[in-house]
Amino acid sequence: MRSVQLRLNDIEIQCYSDYREYLEAHPDEFTQLFSTIEINFSCFFRDICTWDYVKAVIIPGIIAGKSQSEQIRVWSAGCSTGEEVYTLVMLLAEALGIEQFQKRVKIFATDVDSEAIQQARSGSYASHKVLDIPPYLLNKYFQQTSQGYIFSPDLRSSIIWNRHNIIEDAPMSKIDLLACRNTLIYFTCEAKTKVLARFYFSLADRGILFLGKADGIPNNIDFFTPISLTQHIFSKASKSKINQRLLHKSLLRNTVQLVR
C-alpha cells in the first residue's frame, strides 16, 4: 500500500478508484506501477555462510557430475540488479578456471523488472556496492572506473539476460543450478506451488534449487529433497517420490492471484 501510494502521489491522484480508471485509460502506467512495487534489493555474497557452502559443496558437486565437455547451465530467477548473478559467475570461474568457464557455462538471468535487467546487464556498480566482494575477486573480475566498478566484459558474454515472469512464462530447461533467493516470500501459497512445479521441470535430473533465507517451501510440496535446510538448498526429487497429481495440477492452473 505504501508503494502504491508513492505512485499516486507522483501522478497527483487522490484515491484508488480514480487510479483504477487511470490505469484503464493509460495501459503504459502498469509498467511504472510494477517498478514502484517491486523490491529490487540485492548485494554481492548476500548471506556469506551460504555462499561459502555453495563454493565448497554445491559447485564442486555439479562439476564432478559432468564430463569435461558437458555444458553447465545456471538460472538466476528474480536476478534483480545482477549482484547475485555475478557472484555465481565469480565462484564458477574460480572453480573451473576462466577458460573452461567461458567454454562450458551458460547462465540465464531473468527478472520481471526490465529496468533492473538493463542495469544488471551493464555490470556497472558504485564503489559502495562492491564492499562485500573479497578484494582478490574484486581485483580479478572488475575494472575500476571513475564512477565505480564494471564487471569483466569477457565473462558477461556467458550471461543471457531476459525479462521473465516465473509464474506465467515457460521456465528454462536442463538447469544444473537454479538460484531464486528471497523471491517466493512475496507469493501466496498457491503461487509458490505453481512456481516450484515449474522449477521442478526446469531442473536437470540432479539439478540444485538454491533459495533464500526468507523463502519457504509449503509443507505439502515434495518436489525437492533437502541438501541443507540451514542453507536453503535442495535437489530435485525423483519422480517416484513426488505427488504427480499435485505437480501437474499446479502447472494446469490458468490463473494465480499474487494478492488476494
N, C-alpha and C positions, 0 to 999 in steps of 0.2 A: 504493500500500500504506500509506503514511503517513496519507493522508486517511481510508482505511477504518479504520485503527487508532484514529484520533481518535473515530470514531463508536462503535467497540466500547467504548472507554473511557467514553464518555458514558453508555452504557446498561449498563455493567458486564458485558460478555460477553467471555470469555477467548479464544475461537478461532473460526476461520472456519466450521467445521462447525456450531457452535452458532448462529452468526449467520445462516447459511442457514436453519436451522429457524425462527429468529425471524422472518426475512423472510417465510417461507411462512405463518406464523401471523398476522403483522401487516403486511398489504399497504401500509398507510399509511407504513411505515418507508422504503419506496423513495424517497419524496419527501425525507425527511431525508438519506438516503444520497446522493442526487444533488446536493443542495445542498452537502453536505460535499465531494464530489469535484470539483465544477465550480470552475474558476478564474475568478473574476469581476473580474479586474484590467482597468481601463480608465482613460483620462485624456483630458483635452481636448488637441487638437492633438498627439496622440502621433506622433512622428517628424515634426517641424515641416517639414523639407525636402519631405517627401512632400505634406503639406497645402498648402505653397506651390505645388507643381506642380499639384495639383488646382484650386487657386484660379486660377492663371494660365493653365492649358491645358485641363483637362478640363471644368470648369463652363462657361467661355465657349464651348467647342465644342458642348456639349449645347444651350445656349441658342441658338446660331447655327443649329443644325439644326432648330429648331422655329419654327413661326409664333407670333405673339404671343398667339394664342388657344388654342394647344395646351397640354395638361397635361404637367408634368414629374413623372415617377414615380421615386421613390428607395426602395431597400430596404436597411436595415441589418440583416443576418442575423448573429445572435450579438451582439446590441447590448449585452449585459451591463447595467450600471447607467446607460447612456444618454449618457455623455460624448461618444462618437463621433457619436451622432445629433444632439445639439445643436451639435456642431462643424459638421456638414453643414448644419444649419438656418441658422447664422450666415453661412456662406460663400454659400449660395444667396440668402439675404435681402439680403446686401451686393451680390451681382451683379445681382439682379433689382429691388431695391427692396422694401420691406416690403409695399406694397400688391399688387404683382404676385406676390410670393411667396405671399401668402395666397390669391390667386385661382387660381394655376396649379400650385402644388407640393403633391404628396401623398407623404408619407413613411410607409413601413411599417417598424416597428421590432419585431424579434422576437428571442426567446431561449427556450431550453428551461427556464430557471430562472424560475419565477413570482415568486419574491421579488425577483429582480433587476429584472424588468419593473415590479413595483409601485414599487420605489424610483425607477427611471428615470422612470416616469410622473409622479411628484411634482415632478420638476425641481428638487429641493432638494439643495444641496451645501454641505458645510462650507467654511470660508474657505480651508483649505489645499488643497482640491481644485481651486480655480479659479486657482491661481497661474500656470498656463501660458497663460491666456487673455490676449491683448493688452488693455491697460487700456481702450482705446476701445470694444472689443467687450463687455467686461465691463460697462461703464457703460451701454451701449446696450441690451443684451439681458437683463440680470439686475437683479433688485431685491434690495438688501441688507436682511437681517433680523438680528435679534439672534442667530439660530442660524447664519447664513451667507448664502447667496445662493439665490434662486429664479429659474429661467428664465422669461421672459416668458409669461404665461398665454395671451395672444392668439395667439402663434406656436405654442404647444403644440397648439392645436386642429388644426393641419395634420398631426399625427402620429397614426398608428394603431398602438397597442401590442397585441401578441398573443404568447401562448406558442406556440412553433412549433419542431418538430424538423426540421432541414434535411435529415436523412437519410430520414425516413419521410413527412413531411407534404407535401401539394401545395404547390409554390412559388407566389410571387406572379407576376403576368403583366405584360407590356408595360413592363418596368422599363428606365429610361434609365441609371441608375447603381446598381450593386449593390455595396455595401461588406460584405465578410466578412473581417475582418482578424484574423490570429493565432488562427484557429479551426481551420483544416484541419490544423494541425500535430499535433493530438491524435487524428487519424483514421488508420486503416490506409489503404494504397493503394487497396484495394477500396472503402472508404467514401468516400474522396476522389473517386474516379471517379464514383460514384453522385451525390454532391452536385454535382459540376461539370456532370454531364449535366443535372441539374435546373436549375442556374443558366443553362445554355445556353438551355433552353426558356423560362426566366423572362425573359430579356433581350429587349428590342426589337431590331430588325434592326441598329441602330447602337449598341446598348447597351454600357456600360462595366462591366467587372469590376475591383474595387478590392480587392486582397488585402493582407496584412500582410507584414512583413519575414520573419517566421518561417514563412510559408506557402510551399508549393511545389506546382507542377502536375506530376504524373507525366509522364515523357518520352513515353509513348505517347498522351497526351491532346492532340488537335489541335482542340479545340472553340473555342479562343480564339487571337487574334493579338496579340502583344506591342505595346503602345504605348510603354511604358517599362519595361524589365526592372529598371532601377535602383529605380524607384518601385513595382514590382509591380502595374502597371496594364495591363489587356488589353481588347481589343474582341472582340465576338462574331464568330467566323469565319463566312464564307459557307458555305451548305450544300454547295456543290460542292467545298470544300476540306477537309471533315472526313470521318472514318471513320464513316459512318452505322451500320454494323453494331455498332461499339463503343458508339456513343451509345445506340442502342435496347436493346442488351444490358444496359447499365448501368441503364436505367430498369426493365427487366423483372425484375431480381433481387428476390426477395421478402425475403431475409434478408441483412443485412450485419453482420458482427461488428466492433465497435469495438475490442475487445480479444481477442486470440486466446489 
